[in-house]
């Protein structure tokens, strides 16, 4: 069997438990995977808007999720409000297959999931499904992008955006910094602009000096370029399989 990443040191910039499938697939290809959590997920500083949205979720025609973390945070808010059963009356949309799978893991049905896992693609999919009198709830990261929200508003849709969670840089332990120095990664995978910012803040640019940088999608790739990072490959879809293929392209050229 041709192991396409035999002996290649790959840095995955998120906790292993949140990227388990990706890590396994990389290791199956022979990669030496180092998983480094760069962000900590925290509840919103003001939990009241999220709690209110969860309590009155039946008011909305659609709930749109942009990440698995948004799904988990909102479902927990529904559980605390005692309104989980009301979500079955609402249509659900998801950006990307991982987000859709997270929704489905709760026994729920995704009514809109574009083939391309981007906010722009979801907007295109929703454009023909939404009416001007529809109410859309968008539970999101505090620092989440607003293109989807702005596009929906331009259609005349009533959008309620609530902070479901926020991400803050996680302090890098000395042993992690030592590992990066002793065995610099040959490939670094970034799944969001925030992870890249946190990496540069915590570890600097030196560990990336000879590394190939792989981005999960075009939005992240653009942000990485703005941070002065050269992107060697972009995943065609935001899935573990596509990230592995992009890693192979980055290594083999």
N, C-alpha and C positions, 0 to 999 in steps of 0.2 A: 504493500500500500504506500502510495506517495504521500508523505506527510509534508505538506507545503510550507510549514513554518518550523521545521525541525531546528531546535536550538536557538530560535529567535526569542530574545527577551522582550516581552510585551507588557506595557504598563496599562492597566485598566483603572481609570480614575473615578472609581466609585466602590462602595463596599461590596465584597464578594457576594453577600446574600442578596443583593439587589441586581447582580449581574452574573448569577450562577450559570445560566445557560451559556452566556457568552464565554465565560471562563472555561467551561467544559469543552466547548467547541474549539476554542483556541488550543487547549491542551491536547485535544484529539489530533490536531494538525501538527503537534510536536512543539508548540510554543512553551516557553518558560514564563508563566503568567505571574505578575506581581499586582495585587489589587490594593489600591490606596484610596480610602474614603477622604474626599476633599470637602464635602459639604455635610452639614448637619441639618436635618429637617426639623423645624420647630413649629408649634402652633402660632396662629396670628397673634399679634400683640393685643389687638382688640377682638375677642372671640364673638362679640355680639352679632355682627352682620351675618357671619356663617351660621350661628345658632338660629337666627331668625329665618334665614333662607331654608334651613333644614326643617324648621317647624312648619313653614308654610309652603313646602315644596309642591303641593298639589296646585298652586296658583300658576305654575309655569307649564308651558307646552313642551319645552325642550330643556334638557340639561346637557351642556356640552363640556366634555372633559378633554383637557390638552395633555394630561400626563397620568401615569399610574398613581403617582403620589396624590394628585388631586382627587382621583377616585377614592382612594383609601381614606383620605381626610374627610371627604364629604360623607361617605358611608358611615364613618364613625360619628360624625355630627348627627346624622339621621338616627343612628342607634341611640345616642344620648337623648335626642328629642322624642324618641318613641314613635317615629314616623317612617320607619323603613318600608312598611307595607304600602305607603302612599306613592313610592317611587314607581310602582308598576303602572300608574296612571299617566306617567310622563314618558315622552320619547327621549332616547339617549343617543348622543353622538360622541364619537371618539376620534382623536387624532392619533393615527398609527396603530399597528397591530398589537403592540404590547399594552397600550391603553385599553384597546378593545378586549383583549384577553383578561385584563384585570376586572373590567366590568362584568364579563361573562362568568368569571370565577365566583361572583356573588349571586349567580343564578339569574342574572338580568340579560336582556336582549339589547343589542346595539342596532339602532335603526339607521344610522348613517356612519359609514367608515370608508373614507376614500382609499383608493389603491395606493396613492402616494401619501406617506405619513407626515404631512405638513399642514399648518393652519390654513395656508392659501388653498390647498386642495380640499380641505374640509369646507371652507367657505364656498367653493364652487359647487360641492355636493349639496350643501344646505340651501343654496340660493334658490333652487327650484322647489324646495320642500317647505320653505317658510313663507308665511303670509305677513303683511304689515301689521296685523293685530296680534301676532304671536309674541308671547313673553318667553325670553330665553335666559336661563341662569348659567353663568359661567364661573364655576369655582376654579380658582387658579392660584398659582404662586404669586406672592406679593410682588415679585420682580418680573413676572411673566410678560411676554410680548403682547402687544395690543392690536396687532394687525387684524386678527379675526374679529375681535370686538368692534373695532372701528368699521370694518366692512359690513358687519351685520347692522350696525346703527345706520350706515349709509343706505341700507335697504328699507329703512323705516321700522325695523324690528326693535322691540323694547328689550334692551339687554340689561341685566343686573349682574354686575361683576362683584364677586366677594373673594376675599383672601382666604384660601383654604389652608395654606401653610406658607412658611417662608424658609429660605435656605440661607445659612450663614457659613462662612468658611470654618472648617474644622482644623484645630491646631495639629500640625504634623509632628508625630512623636520623633524623638531623636533617632530611634532605630530605623525609622522609615527614611529619614534624610541620609543616614549612614548607608543604607542599602542602595539608594539612588546614586550615591557617590562611588560605592565599591563596584556596583554592577549597573552602570547606566543603561536605561532602556534603549532598545533599537527601534521600537515602535511605541508611540503613545496614542491612546484612543481617547478622544474627548467627545462626550455626549451632550454637552451644552456649553454656551459661552461662560456661564458661571463657574463651571469646573476648571476651565482654562484660567480664568482670572484668579481663582483660589490657588491653583497650582503655582502660578507665577508669583503670587504673593507669599506663599509658604516656602517654595523651593527655589525660586528664581529661574533664570533661563539656562543655567549651566547644564542641568541634567538633560536638556533638550538639544544640546549642541550638535550631537550627531544622530539624533533620533528622527525617524520619519513620523510625521503627524497625520493622524487619520481623524476625520470628522464624521459625525453620525448623519449629517445632512447639509444642504446648502446654506441654511441659516447659520448654523454653527461654523461652517467653513468661512463665511463672510466675516463673522465676528473674530475668528482666529486670525484672519488676514489683517484685520484692524488692530489686533494686538501685536502684529509684527511676526506672526508665525507662518511659516511656509507649509501649506497643506499638501501632502503627497497623494492623498486619495480621499474620496468622499463616498460613503456608503450609498448605494442606489436606493435603499429603503432603510428605515430606522429599525432594523431587526438584527438579532445576533448573527444570523447567517450572512446577511449583507455586510455587516461589520467585519466578519472574518474574511470574506472575499475582498473587501477593500484593503484589509491588512496585507493580504497576499499580493495585491496589485502594488501596494506601496513598497513592499520588499523586493519584488521581482522587477518592478519598473514597467 
